[in-house]
Amino acid sequence: MLNVGTAAPDFELPDQDGRRHRLSDKRGSWVVLYFYPKDDTPGCTKEACAFRDAMADLGDLDAEVFGVSADDTASHAEFAAKYGLNFPLLADVDREVIDAYQAWGEKERDGVRYEGIMRITYLIDPQGMIAQTWTVEEPEAHADEVREALSRHAGRVSA
């Protein structure tokens, strides 16, 4: 995981609608960049729906949310439509951004070790610096954690 206080690596990726998003274009706003393993799986769905439900509050705090996985734009479009997701899901099929943000690594499930996308989140400040990081343990509660942290950080830093 990248360290708090370091510059967030810039990137440009397409979302579920084919629109391209570049981190450097988001300067002046807070960015919640969350990495998740796979569209339409139980934990990923809980996390995405929690962010969907928190979007009004996060928007009030001048934050934009982006989910990132290695799924393609068509998979993202189906996932977003199925659950009414109201934020961009970025397709990183080549894993360049996933690797740049150190979101790929060894995982374990049911005693089996394998490599995959780690469920981690970065809060990036309006100047493009990493303000906080999380290794997500409870996907359904994570949006609330982010909202609370953003409330604290946004009160201290102006854009």
C-alpha positions in Angstrom: 0.0 0.0 0.0 1.2 3.5 -0.8 2.1 5.8 2.1 0.1 8.6 3.5 1.6 11.9 2.5 2.9 10.7 -0.9 1.7 11.9 -4.3 -1.0 9.7 -5.7 0.1 8.2 -9.1 -1.8 9.8 -12.0 -3.8 7.6 -14.3 -6.4 7.7 -17.1 -9.0 4.9 -17.3 -12.4 4.4 -19.0 -15.5 4.0 -16.9 -18.6 1.8 -17.5 -19.9 4.3 -20.1 -16.6 4.6 -22.0 -15.8 8.0 -20.6 -12.1 8.5 -19.6 -11.2 9.8 -16.2 -7.8 11.2 -15.3 -6.8 11.7 -11.7 -5.0 14.9 -12.4 -8.2 16.4 -13.7 -9.7 16.0 -10.2 -7.4 18.4 -8.5 -9.3 20.7 -6.2 -11.6 17.9 -5.1 -11.2 15.0 -2.7 -11.0 11.6 -4.4 -12.0 8.2 -3.0 -10.3 5.6 -5.0 -11.3 2.1 -4.0 -10.0 -1.1 -5.4 -12.2 -4.2 -5.5 -11.8 -7.8 -6.8 -14.7 -8.5 -9.1 -18.0 -7.0 -10.3 -21.3 -8.5 -9.0 -19.7 -10.7 -6.2 -21.1 -10.6 -2.7 -18.5 -8.4 -0.9 -17.9 -6.1 -3.9 -21.7 -5.6 -4.3 -22.1 -4.7 -0.6 -19.2 -2.2 -0.9 -20.5 -0.6 -4.1 -24.0 -0.3 -2.8 -22.8 1.3 0.4 -20.9 3.9 -1.7 -24.0 4.4 -3.8 -26.0 5.1 -0.7 -23.4 7.5 0.7 -22.9 9.5 -2.5 -25.0 12.5 -1.4 -23.0 12.9 1.8 -19.7 12.4 0.0 -20.6 14.9 -2.7 -21.5 17.4 0.0 -17.9 17.0 1.2 -16.6 17.7 -2.3 -15.5 14.1 -2.9 -15.7 12.0 -6.0 -15.7 8.2 -5.8 -14.1 5.8 -8.2 -14.2 2.0 -8.0 -11.4 0.2 -9.8 -11.1 -3.4 -10.8 -9.6 -5.4 -13.7 -13.1 -6.1 -15.1 -13.8 -4.6 -18.5 -16.2 -1.7 -19.3 -19.0 -4.1 -20.4 -18.9 -5.9 -17.0 -18.8 -2.6 -15.2 -21.8 -1.4 -17.2 -23.9 -4.4 -16.3 -22.9 -4.2 -12.6 -23.6 -0.4 -12.4 -27.0 -0.9 -14.1 -28.0 -3.9 -12.0 -27.5 -2.0 -8.7 -28.1 1.6 -9.8 -24.5 2.7 -9.0 -24.1 6.4 -9.3 -20.3 6.8 -9.6 -17.7 5.7 -12.1 -16.3 2.1 -12.2 -12.9 2.3 -13.8 -11.7 -0.6 -16.0 -8.1 -1.4 -15.5 -7.9 -4.6 -17.6 -4.1 -4.3 -17.9 -3.7 -3.8 -14.1 -1.4 -0.8 -14.6 -3.2 1.4 -12.0 -3.9 -1.6 -9.7 -0.1 -2.3 -9.7 0.8 1.5 -9.3 -1.4 1.6 -6.2 0.0 -1.7 -4.9 -3.5 -3.2 -4.9 -2.4 -6.6 -6.2 -1.1 -9.2 -3.8 -1.4 -12.5 -2.1 -4.7 -13.3 -0.6 -6.1 -16.3 1.3 -9.5 -17.9 1.3 -10.4 -21.2 2.9 -6.8 -22.0 3.5 -5.9 -21.5 -0.2 -3.3 -18.8 -1.1 -3.6 -17.0 -4.4 -2.9 -13.6 -6.0 -5.5 -11.0 -6.8 -6.8 -7.5 -6.3 -6.7 -6.4 -2.7 -9.7 -4.6 -1.2 -8.0 -1.3 -0.4 -9.1 2.4 -0.5 -7.1 5.6 -0.9 -8.4 9.0 0.1 -6.7 11.6 -2.1 -6.7 15.2 -1.1 -7.4 18.2 -3.4 -3.7 18.6 -4.0 -3.3 15.0 -5.2 -1.6 13.6 -2.1 -2.7 10.5 -0.3 -4.5 11.6 2.9 -5.6 8.2 4.3 -5.6 4.5 3.3 -7.6 1.5 4.3 -7.4 -2.3 4.0 -11.1 -3.0 3.9 -12.3 -5.7 6.3 -16.1 -5.0 6.3 -17.2 -3.9 2.8 -20.7 -3.0 3.8 -19.5 -0.6 6.5 -16.6 0.9 4.6 -18.4 3.9 3.0 -19.3 5.1 6.5 -15.6 4.9 7.5 -14.6 6.9 4.5 -17.4 9.5 5.1 -16.2 10.0 8.7 -12.6 10.3 7.7 -13.4 12.7 4.9 -15.4 14.8 7.3 -12.4 15.1 9.6 -9.9 15.7 6.7 -12.1 18.1 4.8 -12.5 20.3 7.8 -8.7 20.7 8.0 -7.7 21.1 4.4 -9.1 23.6 1.9 -9.0 23.1 -1.8 
